[in-house]
Amino acid sequence: MNMNQRLEVKSPRPGKDGKTYWIKVGTFWPSKNDSIGGQIVFDAMPLPDKEGRVAVSLFEPREFGDGPKKPSMPNDDIPF
């Protein structure tokens, strides 16, 4: 892993539709030297699951616009 490469820290949450959704809760920064490890900076604390376990996984950052397309808003064309 490139030492400048950050990873997103995400926590799984069950959706009402039965799917698992990954919520970003922080960022992982690798060590500046060649050693294994790094630092996790949490922006939010992950919530425990129904068994009381807290889990996070590391993901490559997604570029803006890589997600699913959102429906476009209607054009109101307000003249003022």
N, C-alpha and C positions, 0 to 999 in steps of 0.2 A: 504494500500500500504506500502510495506517495505520502510523505509526511505532511504535505499541505492539504491533503484530501480529507475533508470532513465527511462524516456520515451522519445521517439523521437517526435519532433514537426514537423509536415508536413503540407504543403499547397497544396490544390487541384489545378491542372492545366488541362484545357481541351486539349485533344490530337486531332490531325487532323483526327483520326479515329472515333471521337465522344465519346471516353472513357475518364474517368477522371483518371489522374495520380497524385499520391501523392508524392511531392518532399520534401525531408528532408531539413528543414531550421534551425533546432536548436535542443536543448535538454532541457527537463524539469527535474529539480532536486527538489524533495519534501523537505519540511521543516525538519530541524533536530529534532525539538521537535514534540510533538503529535498534533500540530495545523494543521488546514487545510491550504493548500497553498504550495507555493514553488517558485522557481525561474526559469524563462525561459531565456536561453542563446541562442541568435540568431547568427548563422553562416552566414546567408544570410537573407535579408528582403523579406518576402512574397509579391508577387505582387497582386494588386487589380484585382478583376474580372471585367467584362464588366459593372457592375452596380456601380463600385467604392468601393465595400466592400472587406475587407481583412479578410480572415478566416484561422485558423489553427486548427488542431486536434492533440490529443496525441495518440501515438501508442506504443505498446510494441516493444522494439528493436528487430530487426531481426538478427539472428546469421549469420555470414559469410557463404555463400553457401546456404542460405534458399530461395534465389530468383529463378527465372526461369533459366533453364539450357541454357547457351550460347553455340552456335555452336563451336566446337573445331576447332582450326587452323590446317591446313594441316602440316604434318611433312616435313620440307624442307631437313633435314639431310645433311646439308652443311658440307663437309669433312674438312674444315679448321678452 
